[in-house]
Amino acid sequence: MDPKKLLYMKSVVEHGSFRKAAKELQLSQPALCSSMDRLEASLGVKLLERGPMGVIPTSAGELLYSRAWFIQDEMDVAEKQILEDRCGIPRRLTVGAIVSLVANVVPRAVCKWRAQYPSVPLRIFENAHPELLVGLQRTELDFIIAQTGCFENVEGIKQRVLFRDRLVVLCRPSHPALKGLIAWPELIKYPWVTHLVGRNSSPVEQVTFDEGVSVPNQLSECNSVSFMITMIENSDNLGMLPEHAVATELLEGRLVALPITSRILSRDIAVFFRERSLLDAPRRSFIDCVAEAGARLDRAARAVRH
């Protein structure tokens, strides 16, 4: 398949007109129409339909258009990077991370990485897994740091596990749960606050499913570690966060980690990147710094616990 024809089709879909697309592409309209006819013939499917509202893609055309969009975006990124390299401008590093890692792991990694790369522009974005994946696929992010198990079998995305992370179930020191039986069937009777993992999945829902108990009647979802901590400290809400994210609160006695386990409470944290992405020295170094920071924080948390 000729990539140029994909970009031609992309222009036709976006303009909804062969005439306007031909003008943008600096082609004659007959030449553009002929190119689209050959593309359809090579695939054996209809890609574009002419109607009263202009030219619209068929279902097959929509699929191909989404691929053409990514091709154009990759070309734009490559052009920008070549220009920056030619002008001696350091390429900006853009990293996405889930919210539970931005509180502690990522800042520590940045501090160490900055000692080696003080002048490389850096942007950090925190979000839930689905939004991070979209940003990665659109080449808005160089790579993302997130929990494994959320991007299984996503075409064009590779992963490398960096460290093991442990979630703890948290409550305030005067929480009534501390006076009774600490078991999952009892804990789900309380309200819970949780961060999102997938679009329709939270750690609480994953644990309750795995433990064979019902979801709490009152479940508040958010995208902020500080929001969760405040809710847990000031109410009967329970919550789950990485132990390293609440190390200060646990040490000061503002929060208590309940003595309960589940296999879901242990998770692998990995870097996810596009299969053909270029990871230069600054990017590889950043990934190494994240792996080191995460492993060190996990060891420190386990040392305090034991």
C-alpha positions in Angstrom: 0.0 0.0 0.0 1.3 3.4 -1.0 1.5 5.6 2.2 1.1 8.7 -0.1 -2.4 7.5 -1.1 -3.3 7.1 2.6 -2.4 10.8 3.1 -4.4 11.7 0.0 -7.4 9.9 1.4 -7.0 11.6 4.8 -7.2 15.0 3.1 -10.3 14.0 1.2 -12.0 12.8 4.4 -11.1 15.9 6.3 -12.3 18.3 3.6 -15.3 16.2 2.6 -14.5 17.2 -1.0 -12.2 16.0 -3.8 -11.9 19.5 -5.1 -10.8 21.1 -1.8 -8.4 18.2 -1.1 -6.9 18.4 -4.6 -6.3 22.1 -4.0 -4.6 21.5 -0.7 -2.5 18.7 -2.1 -1.7 20.7 -5.3 -3.0 17.9 -7.5 -5.6 18.0 -10.3 -9.0 16.7 -9.2 -9.0 13.9 -11.8 -5.5 12.7 -10.7 -6.7 12.6 -7.0 -9.9 10.7 -8.0 -7.8 8.2 -10.0 -5.4 7.7 -7.1 -8.3 6.9 -4.7 -9.8 4.5 -7.3 -6.5 2.6 -7.5 -6.3 2.5 -3.7 -9.8 1.0 -3.4 -9.0 -1.4 -6.2 -5.9 -2.6 -4.5 -7.8 -3.3 -1.2 -10.9 -4.6 -2.9 -13.2 -2.4 -0.7 -15.1 0.9 -1.1 -13.4 3.6 1.0 -15.3 6.8 0.1 -18.9 7.6 -0.6 -20.2 10.7 -2.4 -23.4 12.0 -0.9 -25.4 15.2 -0.5 -23.2 16.2 2.5 -20.0 15.7 0.5 -17.5 12.8 0.5 -17.7 10.6 3.6 -15.7 7.5 4.5 -17.2 4.0 4.7 -16.5 1.8 7.7 -13.4 0.5 5.9 -12.5 4.1 5.1 -12.8 5.1 8.7 -10.4 2.4 9.7 -7.9 3.4 7.1 -8.3 7.1 8.0 -7.4 6.4 11.6 -4.1 4.8 10.4 -3.5 7.7 8.0 -3.9 10.1 10.9 -1.1 8.3 12.8 1.2 8.3 9.7 0.8 12.0 9.3 1.4 12.6 12.9 4.6 10.5 12.9 5.8 12.4 9.9 5.2 15.7 11.6 7.0 14.6 14.7 9.9 13.3 12.7 10.1 16.6 10.8 10.1 18.6 14.0 12.8 16.4 15.6 15.0 16.7 12.5 14.7 20.5 12.6 15.5 20.6 16.3 18.6 18.3 15.8 19.8 20.5 12.9 19.5 23.6 15.1 21.1 22.0 18.1 17.9 22.2 20.2 17.5 19.5 22.8 14.4 17.4 22.1 11.7 17.8 24.7 11.0 14.7 26.8 7.3 14.2 27.4 6.3 11.6 29.9 2.9 10.3 31.1 2.4 8.6 34.4 -0.5 7.3 36.5 -1.5 9.5 39.4 -0.3 7.1 42.1 3.3 7.4 40.8 3.5 11.1 40.3 3.2 11.8 44.0 6.6 10.2 44.9 8.4 8.0 42.4 8.4 10.3 39.3 9.6 13.4 41.2 12.5 11.5 42.7 13.4 10.1 39.3 13.3 13.6 37.8 15.6 15.0 40.5 18.3 12.4 39.7 17.8 12.6 36.0 18.2 16.4 36.0 21.7 16.1 37.5 22.7 14.5 34.2 20.4 16.4 31.8 19.9 19.9 33.2 19.0 21.5 29.9 16.6 19.0 28.2 13.1 20.4 28.2 10.8 18.1 30.2 7.0 17.8 30.6 5.2 15.4 32.9 1.5 14.6 32.5 -0.5 12.5 35.0 -3.7 10.8 34.0 -5.6 7.5 34.1 -4.5 4.6 31.9 -6.9 5.1 28.9 -6.0 8.7 28.5 -2.3 8.0 28.7 -2.6 5.3 26.1 -4.3 7.7 23.7 -1.5 10.2 24.2 1.1 7.6 23.6 -0.6 6.4 20.4 -0.9 10.0 19.1 2.8 10.5 19.8 2.0 13.3 22.3 4.0 11.3 24.8 7.4 9.7 24.4 6.4 6.9 26.8 4.3 6.3 29.9 4.9 4.8 33.3 1.9 2.7 34.4 0.7 -0.5 35.9 0.9 -3.6 33.7 -2.3 -5.5 32.7 -4.1 -2.5 31.3 -2.6 -2.4 27.8 -2.5 -6.1 26.9 -2.2 -6.9 23.2 -2.4 -3.3 22.1 -0.9 -3.2 18.6 2.3 -1.3 18.3 2.9 -0.8 22.0 5.7 -2.5 23.9 6.5 -2.7 27.6 9.3 -3.2 30.0 8.7 -3.9 33.7 10.7 -1.5 35.9 9.8 -2.4 39.5 7.3 -4.1 41.8 4.8 -1.9 43.6 2.6 -2.6 46.7 -0.7 -1.1 47.6 -1.9 -0.9 51.1 -5.5 -0.4 52.5 -5.7 2.8 54.4 -7.9 4.3 57.1 -7.7 7.1 59.7 -6.4 6.1 63.2 -9.8 6.3 64.8 -11.6 4.3 62.1 -14.2 1.8 63.4 -12.8 -1.0 61.2 -9.7 -1.2 63.5 -12.0 -2.5 66.3 -13.6 -5.4 64.4 -12.7 -8.3 62.1 -10.4 -7.1 59.4 -11.6 -9.1 56.4 -12.8 -8.1 52.9 -16.5 -8.9 53.5 -16.4 -6.6 56.5 -14.3 -3.8 54.9 -16.6 -3.4 51.9 -19.4 -2.3 54.3 -17.6 1.0 54.6 -17.4 3.8 52.0 -14.3 3.7 49.7 -12.4 6.3 47.7 -10.3 5.1 44.8 -8.3 6.2 41.9 -9.1 4.9 38.4 -7.0 2.3 36.6 -9.0 1.6 33.4 -11.9 3.5 32.1 -14.3 1.3 34.0 -12.1 -0.4 36.5 -10.6 0.7 39.9 -8.3 -1.2 42.3 -11.2 -1.6 44.7 -13.3 -3.3 42.0 -10.4 -5.5 41.0 -9.9 -6.7 44.6 -13.6 -7.3 45.3 -13.9 -9.3 42.1 -10.8 -11.3 42.9 -11.9 -11.9 46.5 -15.4 -12.9 45.5 -17.2 -10.1 47.5 -19.5 -7.4 46.3 -18.4 -3.9 45.4 -18.9 -1.3 48.2 -22.3 0.5 48.2 -20.5 3.8 48.4 -17.5 4.2 46.0 -16.1 7.6 45.1 -13.7 7.7 42.2 -11.1 10.4 41.6 -7.8 11.1 39.8 -5.9 12.6 42.7 -3.7 11.1 45.4 -4.1 14.2 47.6 -7.9 14.1 47.3 -7.9 10.4 48.4 -5.6 11.2 51.4 -7.9 14.0 52.6 -11.0 11.9 52.2 -9.4 9.0 54.2 -8.1 11.3 56.9 -11.4 13.0 57.5 -14.1 10.4 57.1 -14.8 6.6 57.3 -13.7 6.2 53.7 -11.1 3.4 53.1 -8.7 3.6 50.2 -5.8 1.8 48.5 -2.6 3.6 47.5 1.1 2.6 47.0 2.8 2.4 50.4 5.5 4.8 49.2 2.9 7.4 48.2 1.7 7.7 51.9 5.0 7.0 53.7 4.9 10.4 55.5 1.2 10.1 56.5 1.9 6.6 57.9 5.0 7.7 59.8 3.2 10.6 61.3 0.3 8.5 62.3 -2.2 10.4 60.2 -3.1 7.2 58.3 -3.0 3.5 59.3 -2.3 0.6 56.9 -4.8 -2.3 57.6 -3.3 -5.8 58.0 -5.0 -7.4 55.0 -3.6 -8.8 51.8 -4.7 -9.7 48.3 -2.7 -10.6 45.2 -4.2 -7.5 43.5 -2.3 -5.3 46.1 1.0 -6.3 44.4 1.5 -4.9 40.9 4.2 -4.5 38.3 5.0 -1.0 37.1 6.4 -0.8 33.6 7.4 1.7 30.9 5.2 1.6 27.8 6.5 2.9 24.5 5.7 2.8 20.8 7.3 -0.2 19.0 9.4 1.9 16.6 10.0 4.9 18.9 13.5 6.3 19.2 14.7 6.2 22.8 17.9 8.3 22.9 20.3 8.6 25.8 18.2 11.1 27.9 15.1 9.0 27.5 16.8 5.7 28.4 18.4 7.5 31.4 15.0 8.8 32.6 13.5 5.3 32.4 16.5 3.9 34.4 16.0 6.7 37.0 12.3 5.7 37.4 13.2 2.0 37.9 15.8 2.9 40.5 13.5 5.3 42.4 10.6 2.9 42.4 12.8 0.0 43.6 14.4 2.1 46.3 11.1 3.4 47.6 9.6 -0.1 47.7 12.6 -1.4 49.7 12.4 1.5 52.1 8.6 0.8 52.7 9.2 -2.9 53.3 12.0 -2.1 55.7 9.7 0.1 57.8 6.9 -2.5 57.6 9.2 -5.3 58.9 
